[in-house]
Amino acid sequence: MSGTVRKVGLVGLALSHPFTFAEILQRTSDVELHFWDSCPERMKAFDDQFPNAVAHTDFAELLETGLSGVMICTESHLHHQFSIPFIRRNIPTFIDKCMTVDSRSLSELQEAVNADSLVFSSSILRFSPVFRRQADRTQQVDRSHILHAQASVFHSIEGYLKPANAWQDDPTRGGGTLVNMGVHGLELMFLNFGSDVRRVFAQSTKRVFDQSQSEDFGLIHLAYADGLICTIQLVGASHVHGYGMIVITREGTDSVWIPSVDAESPLEEYGYVGCVDEFRRMTDGIAPAVSFADTVRAVEVLLAARHSAACGTWVSLA
């Protein structure tokens, strides 16, 4: 799309991500930002930060703007409602994590997507150059030599206990910690080992924030078809913030942690830049590296984790 104005829509300003995406998108001169949210206060905050972006007070008007692509950043339980109209118009669509938080919405998205659809949803960590390099190393190891892996997500939920962000802690609106934070660790597992997870077992508890609607600590165990068992550790009550992945093989361990002390660009290291680059390629008609099938599997695994934590047993996936 070189030399052509790229109209990019941001639908929903429910969290910090669309502000970060906009900052990266506006680094290039060919992007014209359009945005909409149902909340006037959020609209004003975005307009103040990005005065050159085009505000739309009517969602239907934005839908007919002739967008090159759209990024859906509403509350998670609304993702399907606002993404499906664009998908049905074959407009390249990125859906912020987690793509959906219930099986009914997932089914509606699956029905809307067809062979010509360009759709992806992902944690930004999947595009972190640090984790991608680790995954490249993992691919060089004989699968039978991989013994275990653990992803760690250290992200305090304290900010989600305030009214404006409480939806992220609500399992029915944002998935709660197991889903909303679990997606980060799960994407790292998929990046390293693929998505052929067959069974899921999860446990969760409240160690500090008793007022949480979900949990502030959780463990998700994944059993792959070949017998590999991996673990995702979710720490939602620590003062430490970061993400880690350790791959244990017969030869030793490969451990990665971000943020690194010498990171020149946190937005690049965390994967924000890579995620936006992937979206831009999709607006050029290039199929995303993250398949829709993988995204569907991620939601299925996370919903299984939520169910497992409630019933206390392993949950099998088809």
Phi and psi in degrees as GROMACS dihedral restraints (atoms count N, CA, C in turn):
[ dihedral_restraints ]
;  ai    aj    ak    al  type     phi  dphi    fc
    3     4     5     6     1   -59.4    20    10
    4     5     6     7     1   132.0    20    10
    6     7     8     9     1    83.9    20    10
    7     8     9    10     1    -2.8    20    10
    9    10    11    12     1  -111.8    20    10
   10    11    12    13     1   141.2    20    10
   12    13    14    15     1   -68.6    20    10
   13    14    15    16     1   129.7    20    10
   15    16    17    18     1  -102.1    20    10
   16    17    18    19     1   106.5    20    10
   18    19    20    21     1   -83.6    20    10
   19    20    21    22     1   115.7    20    10
   21    22    23    24     1  -114.7    20    10
   22    23    24    25     1   127.0    20    10
   24    25    26    27     1   -98.5    20    10
   25    26    27    28     1   137.0    20    10
   27    28    29    30     1  -112.7    20    10
   28    29    30    31     1   113.2    20    10
   30    31    32    33     1  -107.9    20    10
   31    32    33    34     1   110.0    20    10
   33    34    35    36     1    94.6    20    10
   34    35    36    37     1   134.4    20    10
   36    37    38    39     1  -128.8    20    10
   37    38    39    40     1    42.7    20    10
   39    40    41    42     1   -76.1    20    10
   40    41    42    43     1   -13.4    20    10
   42    43    44    45     1  -148.8    20    10
   43    44    45    46     1  -174.4    20    10
   45    46    47    48     1   -74.2    20    10
   46    47    48    49     1   -22.4    20    10
   48    49    50    51     1   -53.1    20    10
   49    50    51    52     1   -48.9    20    10
   51    52    53    54     1   -61.6    20    10
   52    53    54    55     1   -29.9    20    10
   54    55    56    57     1   -67.6    20    10
   55    56    57    58     1   -41.0    20    10
   57    58    59    60     1   -68.7    20    10
   58    59    60    61     1   -43.4    20    10
   60    61    62    63     1   -58.9    20    10
   61    62    63    64     1   -43.0    20    10
   63    64    65    66     1   -62.8    20    10
   64    65    66    67     1   -41.3    20    10
   66    67    68    69     1   -58.3    20    10
   67    68    69    70     1   -42.7    20    10
   69    70    71    72     1   -72.3    20    10
   70    71    72    73     1   -43.7    20    10
   72    73    74    75     1   -60.4    20    10
   73    74    75    76     1   -36.3    20    10
   75    76    77    78     1   -80.4    20    10
   76    77    78    79     1     3.2    20    10
   78    79    80    81     1   -72.6    20    10
   79    80    81    82     1   -17.8    20    10
   81    82    83    84     1  -111.4    20    10
   82    83    84    85     1   145.6    20    10
   84    85    86    87     1   -78.5    20    10
   85    86    87    88     1   -11.0    20    10
   87    88    89    90     1   -89.5    20    10
   88    89    90    91     1     2.8    20    10
   90    91    92    93     1  -101.3    20    10
   91    92    93    94     1   131.0    20    10
   93    94    95    96     1  -115.7    20    10
   94    95    96    97     1   113.0    20    10
   96    97    98    99     1   -85.7    20    10
   97    98    99   100     1   136.5    20    10
   99   100   101   102     1  -125.9    20    10
  100   101   102   103     1   142.3    20    10
  102   103   104   105     1  -145.1    20    10
  103   104   105   106     1   154.5    20    10
  105   106   107   108     1  -149.9    20    10
  106   107   108   109     1   143.6    20    10
  108   109   110   111     1  -152.2    20    10
  109   110   111   112     1   153.2    20    10
  111   112   113   114     1   -77.4    20    10
  112   113   114   115     1   -11.6    20    10
  114   115   116   117     1  -102.4    20    10
  115   116   117   118     1   116.4    20    10
  117   118   119   120     1   -59.0    20    10
  118   119   120   121     1   -34.7    20    10
  120   121   122   123     1   -66.1    20    10
  121   122   123   124     1   -40.9    20    10
  123   124   125   126     1   -66.2    20    10
  124   125   126   127     1   -41.1    20    10
  126   127   128   129     1   -57.9    20    10
  127   128   129   130     1   -44.8    20    10
  129   130   131   132     1   -66.2    20    10
  130   131   132   133     1   -41.8    20    10
  132   133   134   135     1   -61.0    20    10
  133   134   135   136     1   -41.7    20    10
  135   136   137   138     1   -68.6    20    10
  136   137   138   139     1   -42.8    20    10
  138   139   140   141     1   -62.0    20    10
  139   140   141   142     1   -37.9    20    10
  141   142   143   144     1   -64.8    20    10
  142   143   144   145     1   -37.0    20    10
  144   145   146   147     1   -82.9    20    10
  145   146   147   148     1   -30.4    20    10
  147   148   149   150     1  -129.7    20    10
  148   149   150   151     1    73.2    20    10
  150   151   152   153     1   -64.5    20    10
  151   152   153   154     1   -18.7    20    10
  153   154   155   156     1   -86.0    20    10
  154   155   156   157     1    -8.0    20    10
  156   157   158   159     1   -76.6    20    10
  157   158   159   160     1   152.3    20    10
  159   160   161   162     1   -94.6    20    10
  160   161   162   163     1   119.5    20    10
  162   163   164   165     1   -86.6    20    10
  163   164   165   166     1   140.6    20    10
  165   166   167   168     1  -125.4    20    10
  166   167   168   169     1   122.8    20    10
  168   169   170   171     1   -87.8    20    10
  169   170   171   172     1    -9.9    20    10
  171   172   173   174     1  -120.4    20    10
  172   173   174   175     1   118.1    20    10
  174   175   176   177     1   -59.6    20    10
  175   176   177   178     1   -40.9    20    10
  177   178   179   180     1   -60.6    20    10
  178   179   180   181     1   -34.5    20    10
  180   181   182   183     1   -67.1    20    10
  181   182   183   184     1   -43.4    20    10
  183   184   185   186     1   -62.0    20    10
  184   185   186   187     1   -38.9    20    10
  186   187   188   189     1   -58.9    20    10
  187   188   189   190     1   -31.4    20    10
  189   190   191   192     1  -102.2    20    10
  190   191   192   193     1    20.2    20    10
  192   193   194   195     1   -80.9    20    10
  193   194   195   196     1   -13.3    20    10
  195   196   197   198     1    81.1    20    10
  196   197   198   199     1    47.2    20    10
  198   199   200   201     1   -71.0    20    10
  199   200   201   202     1   146.1    20    10
  201   202   203   204     1   -79.3    20    10
  202   203   204   205     1   -25.3    20    10
  204   205   206   207     1  -175.0    20    10
  205   206   207   208     1   162.8    20    10
  207   208   209   210     1  -139.1    20    10
  208   209   210   211     1   145.3    20    10
  210   211   212   213     1  -116.4    20    10
  211   212   213   214     1   120.4    20    10
  213   214   215   216     1   -95.4    20    10
  214   215   216   217     1   115.7    20    10
  216   217   218   219     1  -131.1    20    10
  217   218   219   220     1    38.5    20    10
  219   220   221   222     1   -79.7    20    10
  220   221   222   223     1  -179.2    20    10
  222   223   224   225     1   -57.4    20    10
  223   224   225   226     1   144.3    20    10
  225   226   227   228     1   -58.7    20    10
  226   227   228   229     1   -35.4    20    10
  228   229   230   231     1   -72.0    20    10
  229   230   231   232     1    -8.0    20    10
  231   232   233   234     1  -103.9    20    10
  232   233   234   235     1    -2.2    20    10
  234   235   236   237     1   -54.3    20    10
  235   236   237   238     1   -46.8    20    10
  237   238   239   240     1   -64.3    20    10
  238   239   240   241     1   -39.6    20    10
  240   241   242   243     1   -60.2    20    10
  241   242   243   244     1   -40.0    20    10
  243   244   245   246     1   -96.8    20    10
  244   245   246   247     1   -15.6    20    10
  246   247   248   249     1   -89.1    20    10
  247   248   249   250     1   -34.8    20    10
  249   250   251   252     1   -57.9    20    10
  250   251   252   253     1   -41.3    20    10
  252   253   254   255     1   -58.5    20    10
  253   254   255   256     1   -35.3    20    10
  255   256   257   258     1   -75.3    20    10
  256   257   258   259     1   -40.8    20    10
  258   259   260   261     1   -59.4    20    10
  259   260   261   262     1   -42.5    20    10
  261   262   263   264     1   -67.6    20    10
  262   263   264   265     1   -20.0    20    10
  264   265   266   267     1   -93.8    20    10
  265   266   267   268     1     7.6    20    10
  267   268   269   270     1    58.1    20    10
  268   269   270   271     1    35.1    20    10
  270   271   272   273     1   -90.5    20    10
  271   272   273   274     1   124.7    20    10
  273   274   275   276     1   -51.5    20    10
  274   275   276   277     1   128.3    20    10
  276   277   278   279     1  -130.3    20    10
  277   278   279   280     1   122.5    20    10
  279   280   281   282     1  -101.9    20    10
  280   281   282   283     1   131.4    20    10
  282   283   284   285     1  -114.1    20    10
  283   284   285   286     1   120.6    20    10
  285   286   287   288     1   -61.0    20    10
  286   287   288   289     1   160.1    20    10
  288   289   290   291     1   -69.7    20    10
  289   290   291   292     1   152.9    20    10
  291   292   293   294     1   -80.7    20    10
  292   293   294   295     1   145.1    20    10
  294   295   296   297     1   -53.1    20    10
  295   296   297   298     1   -39.8    20    10
  297   298   299   300     1  -159.9    20    10
  298   299   300   301     1   164.5    20    10
  300   301   302   303     1  -122.9    20    10
  301   302   303   304     1    14.3    20    10
  303   304   305   306     1  -151.4    20    10
  304   305   306   307     1   156.5    20    10
  306   307   308   309     1   -70.2    20    10
  307   308   309   310     1   -31.5    20    10
  309   310   311   312     1   -64.7    20    10
  310   311   312   313     1   -46.4    20    10
  312   313   314   315     1   -63.8    20    10
  313   314   315   316     1   -36.8    20    10
  315   316   317   318     1   -61.9    20    10
  316   317   318   319     1   -43.5    20    10
  318   319   320   321     1   -62.1    20    10
  319   320   321   322     1   -39.7    20    10
  321   322   323   324     1   -64.4    20    10
  322   323   324   325     1   -39.6    20    10
  324   325   326   327     1   -66.3    20    10
  325   326   327   328     1   -42.0    20    10
  327   328   329   330     1   -61.3    20    10
  328   329   330   331     1   -38.1    20    10
  330   331   332   333     1   -69.1    20    10
  331   332   333   334     1   -30.8    20    10
  333   334   335   336     1   -78.1    20    10
  334   335   336   337     1   -30.3    20    10
  336   337   338   339     1   -78.9    20    10
  337   338   339   340     1   134.2    20    10
  339   340   341   342     1  -126.8    20    10
  340   341   342   343     1  -175.5    20    10
  342   343   344   345     1   -62.3    20    10
  343   344   345   346     1   -25.0    20    10
  345   346   347   348     1   -93.0    20    10
  346   347   348   349     1    -5.9    20    10
  348   349   350   351     1   -70.4    20    10
  349   350   351   352     1   140.8    20    10
  351   352   353   354     1  -114.8    20    10
  352   353   354   355     1   101.2    20    10
  354   355   356   357     1  -139.9    20    10
  355   356   357   358     1   134.7    20    10
  357   358   359   360     1  -151.0    20    10
  358   359   360   361     1   156.6    20    10
  360   361   362   363     1  -141.7    20    10
  361   362   363   364     1   139.7    20    10
  363   364   365   366     1  -165.7    20    10
  364   365   366   367     1   153.7    20    10
  366   367   368   369     1   -69.3    20    10
  367   368   369   370     1   145.0    20    10
  369   370   371   372     1   -62.3    20    10
  370   371   372   373     1   -25.7    20    10
  372   373   374   375     1   -60.1    20    10
  373   374   375   376     1   -26.7    20    10
  375   376   377   378     1   -61.9    20    10
  376   377   378   379     1   -20.8    20    10
  378   379   380   381     1  -107.6    20    10
  379   380   381   382     1     9.5    20    10
  381   382   383   384     1   -69.4    20    10
  382   383   384   385     1   124.6    20    10
  384   385   386   387     1   -60.8    20    10
  385   386   387   388     1   -29.6    20    10
  387   388   389   390     1   -66.2    20    10
  388   389   390   391     1   -48.4    20    10
  390   391   392   393     1   -72.3    20    10
  391   392   393   394     1   -29.6    20    10
  393   394   395   396     1   -69.3    20    10
  394   395   396   397     1   -37.5    20    10
  396   397   398   399     1   -65.2    20    10
  397   398   399   400     1   -39.4    20    10
  399   400   401   402     1   -62.5    20    10
  400   401   402   403     1   -42.9    20    10
  402   403   404   405     1   -62.1    20    10
  403   404   405   406     1   -37.9    20    10
  405   406   407   408     1   -60.3    20    10
  406   407   408   409     1   -40.5    20    10
  408   409   410   411     1   -66.8    20    10
  409   410   411   412     1   -39.5    20    10
  411   412   413   414     1   -60.3    20    10
  412   413   414   415     1   -38.8    20    10
  414   415   416   417     1   -65.0    20    10
  415   416   417   418     1   -20.7    20    10
  417   418   419   420     1   -83.3    20    10
  418   419   420   421     1    -9.4    20    10
  420   421   422   423     1   -92.4    20    10
  421   422   423   424     1   136.0    20    10
  423   424   425   426     1   -55.6    20    10
  424   425   426   427     1   127.5    20    10
  426   427   428   429     1   -54.9    20    10
  427   428   429   430     1   -35.8    20    10
  429   430   431   432     1   -68.8    20    10
  430   431   432   433     1   -13.7    20    10
  432   433   434   435     1   -92.3    20    10
  433   434   435   436     1    -6.3    20    10
  435   436   437   438     1   -86.5    20    10
  436   437   438   439     1   121.8    20    10
  438   439   440   441     1   -98.3    20    10
  439   440   441   442     1   -36.5    20    10
  441   442   443   444     1  -170.7    20    10
  442   443   444   445     1   162.4    20    10
  444   445   446   447     1  -148.8    20    10
  445   446   447   448     1   148.3    20    10
  447   448   449   450     1  -135.4    20    10
  448   449   450   451     1   127.0    20    10
  450   451   452   453     1  -100.8    20    10
  451   452   453   454     1   139.2    20    10
  453   454   455   456     1  -121.7    20    10
  454   455   456   457     1   130.2    20    10
  456   457   458   459     1  -119.6    20    10
  457   458   459   460     1   108.9    20    10
  459   460   461   462     1  -105.1    20    10
  460   461   462   463     1   102.4    20    10
  462   463   464   465     1  -150.1    20    10
  463   464   465   466     1   109.4    20    10
  465   466   467   468     1   -63.1    20    10
  466   467   468   469     1   139.1    20    10
  468   469   470   471     1   -95.2    20    10
  469   470   471   472     1     7.7    20    10
  471   472   473   474     1   -56.6    20    10
  472   473   474   475     1   -38.6    20    10
  474   475   476   477     1   -67.0    20    10
  475   476   477   478     1   -21.5    20    10
  477   478   479   480     1   -84.5    20    10
  478   479   480   481     1    -1.4    20    10
  480   481   482   483     1   -91.3    20    10
  481   482   483   484     1    -4.2    20    10
  483   484   485   486     1   -91.0    20    10
  484   485   486   487     1   149.2    20    10
  486   487   488   489     1   -51.1    20    10
  487   488   489   490     1   -42.7    20    10
  489   490   491   492     1   -64.2    20    10
  490   491   492   493     1   -29.6    20    10
  492   493   494   495     1  -114.9    20    10
  493   494   495   496     1     7.8    20    10
  495   496   497   498     1   -61.7    20    10
  496   497   498   499     1   -21.8    20    10
  498   499   500   501     1   -60.4    20    10
  499   500   501   502     1   -30.4    20    10
  501   502   503   504     1   -70.3    20    10
  502   503   504   505     1   -25.7    20    10
  504   505   506   507     1   -88.3    20    10
  505   506   507   508     1   -10.2    20    10
  507   508   509   510     1   -86.8    20    10
  508   509   510   511     1   116.4    20    10
  510   511   512   513     1   -55.8    20    10
  511   512   513   514     1   -29.0    20    10
  513   514   515   516     1   -84.3    20    10
  514   515   516   517     1   -16.8    20    10
  516   517   518   519     1  -112.3    20    10
  517   518   519   520     1   -40.5    20    10
  519   520   521   522     1  -124.9    20    10
  520   521   522   523     1    -4.5    20    10
  522   523   524   525     1    99.6    20    10
  523   524   525   526     1   -20.4    20    10
  525   526   527   528     1    71.1    20    10
  526   527   528   529     1   178.7    20    10
  528   529   530   531     1   -59.2    20    10
  529   530   531   532     1   -43.4    20    10
  531   532   533   534     1   -57.1    20    10
  532   533   534   535     1   -39.3    20    10
  534   535   536   537     1   -93.9    20    10
  535   536   537   538     1   -51.1    20    10
  537   538   539   540     1   -64.5    20    10
  538   539   540   541     1   -37.4    20    10
  540   541   542   543     1   -97.1    20    10
  541   542   543   544     1   -29.6    20    10
  543   544   545   546     1   -61.1    20    10
  544   545   546   547     1   -29.7    20    10
  546   547   548   549     1   -60.4    20    10
  547   548   549   550     1   -31.9    20    10
  549   550   551   552     1   -63.3    20    10
  550   551   552   553     1   -49.4    20    10
  552   553   554   555     1   -67.6    20    10
  553   554   555   556     1   -37.3    20    10
  555   556   557   558     1   -64.2    20    10
  556   557   558   559     1   -40.6    20    10
  558   559   560   561     1   -60.8    20    10
  559   560   561   562     1   -36.4    20    10
  561   562   563   564     1   -67.1    20    10
  562   563   564   565     1   -37.0    20    10
  564   565   566   567     1   -64.7    20    10
  565   566   567   568     1   -45.2    20    10
  567   568   569   570     1   -62.5    20    10
  568   569   570   571     1   -38.8    20    10
  570   571   572   573     1   -62.2    20    10
  571   572   573   574     1   -37.7    20    10
  573   574   575   576     1   -87.7    20    10
  574   575   576   577     1   -38.9    20    10
  576   577   578   579     1  -125.3    20    10
  577   578   579   580     1    -0.3    20    10
  579   580   581   582     1    86.9    20    10
  580   581   582   583     1  -176.6    20    10
  582   583   584   585     1  -109.8    20    10
  583   584   585   586     1    12.6    20    10
  585   586   587   588     1   -81.1    20    10
  586   587   588   589     1    56.2    20    10
  588   589   590   591     1   -82.2    20    10
  589   590   591   592     1   131.6    20    10
  591   592   593   594     1  -110.2    20    10
  592   593   594   595     1   -27.4    20    10
  594   595   596   597     1  -140.8    20    10
  595   596   597   598     1   150.5    20    10
  597   598   599   600     1  -136.3    20    10
  598   599   600   601     1   136.6    20    10
  600   601   602   603     1  -134.5    20    10
  601   602   603   604     1   132.8    20    10
  603   604   605   606     1  -137.0    20    10
  604   605   606   607     1   150.6    20    10
  606   607   608   609     1  -134.8    20    10
  607   608   609   610     1   147.1    20    10
  609   610   611   612     1  -148.3    20    10
  610   611   612   613     1   157.5    20    10
  612   613   614   615     1  -157.8    20    10
  613   614   615   616     1   171.1    20    10
  615   616   617   618     1  -116.1    20    10
  616   617   618   619     1   112.9    20    10
  618   619   620   621     1   -98.5    20    10
  619   620   621   622     1   -30.7    20    10
  621   622   623   624     1  -127.0    20    10
  622   623   624   625     1   -49.4    20    10
  624   625   626   627     1   -96.7    20    10
  625   626   627   628     1    84.3    20    10
  627   628   629   630     1   -62.7    20    10
  628   629   630   631     1   -24.4    20    10
  630   631   632   633     1   -79.9    20    10
  631   632   633   634     1    -3.9    20    10
  633   634   635   636     1   -60.1    20    10
  634   635   636   637     1   141.5    20    10
  636   637   638   639     1   -79.1    20    10
  637   638   639   640     1   -14.0    20    10
  639   640   641   642     1  -123.2    20    10
  640   641   642   643     1   -93.8    20    10
  642   643   644   645     1  -160.4    20    10
  643   644   645   646     1   160.5    20    10
  645   646   647   648     1  -116.4    20    10
  646   647   648   649     1     4.8    20    10
  648   649   650   651     1  -150.4    20    10
  649   650   651   652     1   140.6    20    10
  651   652   653   654     1  -155.2    20    10
  652   653   654   655     1   155.2    20    10
  654   655   656   657     1  -128.0    20    10
  655   656   657   658     1   134.0    20    10
  657   658   659   660     1  -122.7    20    10
  658   659   660   661     1   122.4    20    10
  660   661   662   663     1  -103.5    20    10
  661   662   663   664     1   131.9    20    10
  663   664   665   666     1  -116.0    20    10
  664   665   666   667     1   128.4    20    10
  666   667   668   669     1  -110.0    20    10
  667   668   669   670     1   115.9    20    10
  669   670   671   672     1   -82.4    20    10
  670   671   672   673     1   163.6    20    10
  672   673   674   675     1   -59.6    20    10
  673   674   675   676     1   -31.1    20    10
  675   676   677   678     1   -89.2    20    10
  676   677   678   679     1     5.5    20    10
  678   679   680   681     1    99.9    20    10
  679   680   681   682     1   -10.5    20    10
  681   682   683   684     1   -64.1    20    10
  682   683   684   685     1   131.2    20    10
  684   685   686   687     1  -116.3    20    10
  685   686   687   688     1   126.9    20    10
  687   688   689   690     1  -124.3    20    10
  688   689   690   691     1   160.5    20    10
  690   691   692   693     1  -131.0    20    10
  691   692   693   694     1   139.6    20    10
  693   694   695   696     1  -113.4    20    10
  694   695   696   697     1   124.4    20    10
  696   697   698   699     1  -106.4    20    10
  697   698   699   700     1   123.5    20    10
  699   700   701   702     1  -115.2    20    10
  700   701   702   703     1   114.2    20    10
  702   703   704   705     1  -114.0    20    10
  703   704   705   706     1   102.7    20    10
  705   706   707   708     1  -105.6    20    10
  706   707   708   709     1    10.8    20    10
  708   709   710   711     1  -132.2    20    10
  709   710   711   712     1    22.3    20    10
  711   712   713   714     1  -100.2    20    10
  712   713   714   715     1   151.1    20    10
  714   715   716   717     1   -77.6    20    10
  715   716   717   718     1   -13.3    20    10
  717   718   719   720     1   -80.3    20    10
  718   719   720   721     1   140.5    20    10
  720   721   722   723     1  -125.4    20    10
  721   722   723   724     1   127.7    20    10
  723   724   725   726     1   168.0    20    10
  724   725   726   727     1   179.0    20    10
  726   727   728   729     1  -137.6    20    10
  727   728   729   730     1   137.7    20    10
  729   730   731   732     1  -137.4    20    10
  730   731   732   733     1   159.4    20    10
  732   733   734   735     1  -148.0    20    10
  733   734   735   736     1   126.7    20    10
  735   736   737   738     1  -123.0    20    10
  736   737   738   739     1   126.9    20    10
  738   739   740   741     1  -109.6    20    10
  739   740   741   742     1   122.2    20    10
  741   742   743   744     1  -105.3    20    10
  742   743   744   745     1   122.3    20    10
  744   745   746   747     1  -123.4    20    10
  745   746   747   748     1   175.6    20    10
  747   748   749   750     1   -63.5    20    10
  748   749   750   751     1   -25.8    20    10
  750   751   752   753     1   -87.3    20    10
  751   752   753   754     1   -16.3    20    10
  753   754   755   756     1   151.8    20    10
  754   755   756   757     1  -151.1    20    10
  756   757   758   759     1  -128.3    20    10
  757   758   759   760     1   150.9    20    10
  759   760   761   762     1  -125.6    20    10
  760   761   762   763     1   107.1    20    10
  762   763   764   765     1  -115.8    20    10
  763   764   765   766     1   133.2    20    10
  765   766   767   768     1  -130.4    20    10
  766   767   768   769     1   141.4    20    10
  768   769   770   771     1  -141.9    20    10
  769   770   771   772     1   134.5    20    10
  771   772   773   774     1  -127.9    20    10
  772   773   774   775     1   148.4    20    10
  774   775   776   777     1   -77.9    20    10
  775   776   777   778     1   143.9    20    10
  777   778   779   780     1   -84.7    20    10
  778   779   780   781     1   157.1    20    10
  780   781   782   783     1   -69.4    20    10
  781   782   783   784     1   -22.7    20    10
  783   784   785   786     1  -111.3    20    10
  784   785   786   787     1    20.7    20    10
  786   787   788   789     1   -66.2    20    10
  787   788   789   790     1   125.8    20    10
  789   790   791   792     1   -81.0    20    10
  790   791   792   793     1   -32.1    20    10
  792   793   794   795     1  -136.2    20    10
  793   794   795   796     1    99.8    20    10
  795   796   797   798     1   -57.4    20    10
  796   797   798   799     1   -37.0    20    10
  798   799   800   801     1   -63.8    20    10
  799   800   801   802     1   -33.0    20    10
  801   802   803   804     1   -77.3    20    10
  802   803   804   805     1   -44.1    20    10
  804   805   806   807     1   -63.1    20    10
  805   806   807   808     1   -40.3    20    10
  807   808   809   810     1   -73.3    20    10
  808   809   810   811     1   -19.6    20    10
  810   811   812   813     1   107.2    20    10
  811   812   813   814     1     0.5    20    10
  813   814   815   816     1   -60.5    20    10
  814   815   816   817     1   -45.7    20    10
  816   817   818   819     1   -63.9    20    10
  817   818   819   820     1   -45.2    20    10
  819   820   821   822     1   -63.0    20    10
  820   821   822   823     1   -37.3    20    10
  822   823   824   825     1   -65.9    20    10
  823   824   825   826     1   -43.4    20    10
  825   826   827   828     1   -66.4    20    10
  826   827   828   829     1   -39.0    20    10
  828   829   830   831     1   -60.7    20    10
  829   830   831   832     1   -40.6    20    10
  831   832   833   834     1   -63.7    20    10
  832   833   834   835     1   -40.7    20    10
  834   835   836   837     1   -63.6    20    10
  835   836   837   838     1   -43.1    20    10
  837   838   839   840     1   -61.3    20    10
  838   839   840   841     1   -41.4    20    10
  840   841   842   843     1   -62.1    20    10
  841   842   843   844     1   -37.2    20    10
  843   844   845   846     1   -65.1    20    10
  844   845   846   847     1   -35.3    20    10
  846   847   848   849     1   -69.7    20    10
  847   848   849   850     1   -14.0    20    10
  849   850   851   852     1   -90.7    20    10
  850   851   852   853     1     4.7    20    10
  852   853   854   855     1    92.2    20    10
  853   854   855   856     1     8.3    20    10
  855   856   857   858     1   -91.0    20    10
  856   857   858   859     1   127.2    20    10
  858   859   860   861     1   -61.1    20    10
  859   860   861   862     1   136.1    20    10
  861   862   863   864     1   -67.8    20    10
  862   863   864   865     1   151.2    20    10
  864   865   866   867     1   -67.7    20    10
  865   866   867   868     1   -29.0    20    10
  867   868   869   870     1   -88.2    20    10
  868   869   870   871     1   110.3    20    10
  870   871   872   873     1   -72.3    20    10
  871   872   873   874     1   154.1    20    10
  873   874   875   876     1   -64.2    20    10
  874   875   876   877     1   -35.0    20    10
  876   877   878   879     1   -60.8    20    10
  877   878   879   880     1   -40.4    20    10
  879   880   881   882     1   -65.5    20    10
  880   881   882   883     1   -38.5    20    10
  882   883   884   885     1   -66.0    20    10
  883   884   885   886     1   -41.1    20    10
  885   886   887   888     1   -60.6    20    10
  886   887   888   889     1   -44.1    20    10
  888   889   890   891     1   -62.5    20    10
  889   890   891   892     1   -38.6    20    10
  891   892   893   894     1   -60.3    20    10
  892   893   894   895     1   -45.1    20    10
  894   895   896   897     1   -63.0    20    10
  895   896   897   898     1   -42.9    20    10
  897   898   899   900     1   -59.9    20    10
  898   899   900   901     1   -42.4    20    10
  900   901   902   903     1   -65.2    20    10
  901   902   903   904     1   -44.2    20    10
  903   904   905   906     1   -68.0    20    10
  904   905   906   907     1   -38.4    20    10
  906   907   908   909     1   -67.7    20    10
  907   908   909   910     1   -34.5    20    10
  909   910   911   912     1   -65.3    20    10
  910   911   912   913     1   -37.3    20    10
  912   913   914   915     1   -63.7    20    10
  913   914   915   916     1   -43.3    20    10
  915   916   917   918     1   -61.5    20    10
  916   917   918   919     1   -42.5    20    10
  918   919   920   921     1   -66.0    20    10
  919   920   921   922     1   -41.5    20    10
  921   922   923   924     1   -62.8    20    10
  922   923   924   925     1   -42.1    20    10
  924   925   926   927     1   -63.6    20    10
  925   926   927   928     1   -30.9    20    10
  927   928   929   930     1   -77.9    20    10
  928   929   930   931     1   -37.0    20    10
  930   931   932   933     1  -101.0    20    10
  931   932   933   934     1   -15.3    20    10
  933   934   935   936     1    78.9    20    10
  934   935   936   937     1    19.9    20    10
  936   937   938   939     1  -132.5    20    10
  937   938   939   940     1   164.4    20    10
  939   940   941   942     1   -65.2    20    10
  940   941   942   943     1   142.8    20    10
  942   943   944   945     1  -115.9    20    10
  943   944   945   946     1   126.6    20    10
  945   946   947   948     1   -89.1    20    10
  946   947   948   949     1   145.1    20    10
  948   949   950   951     1  -112.1    20    10
  949   950   951   952     1   148.1    20    10
